[in-house]
Amino acid sequence: MSVSLQFNAKPGDVFRYQGRYTSRTGTNTNRTEERVVAVEGGGIQIVDPNDPEQMVTVYDRRGYPVDILQNGASIKADMPEDVFDISNRLIFPDGPVNPGDRWAADDGVVHVDYQLVGTGRLKEHNAAEIHATTQGYNGPIKYWVELATGKLLRQEYQVGTTSTVIERL
């Protein structure tokens, strides 16, 4: 069964997440929120409504971060290069994929390999399970993304002795 992984969110959509970070010293949690500001040319602009600076991150249609806006103007040139690091980001393939299919993303510094593991249901949503591998992570980074919107439902990964789980609320 072929699936198209892409952003289908619309302006005004809000996605809330909780992150749980567990290490030998204990567990910490935090909550974040993303609001879709605009969808143009298959790309998506997202802001954290709780960010006092109201910076908007712009992603292309595959999910690469391509710009940061503040008050409607690009501040990309003023940002550190690692702001656009893809090592922990889900980058979509160019076209439809089937379970078992692989694709890669490269930002010139980081190379990430992805595989569509399968599709199913998670939290009452039709979802795709995708695994990614890149340097610095213990095992795969596991993503579950909602097929209807292209937005994250769950992410799991481990770096060193810290395990991370991010879930949509």
Buried (B, 14 or more C-beta within 10 A) or exposed (E): EEBEBBBBBEEEBEBEBEBBBBBEEEEEEEEBBBBBBBBEEEBBBBBBEEEEEEBBBBBBBBBBBBBBBEEEEBBBEEBEEEEBEBBBBBBBBEEEBEBEBEBEBEBEEBBBBBBBBBBEEBEEBEBBBBBBEBEEBEEBBBBBBBBEBBBBBBBBBBBEEBBBBBBBE
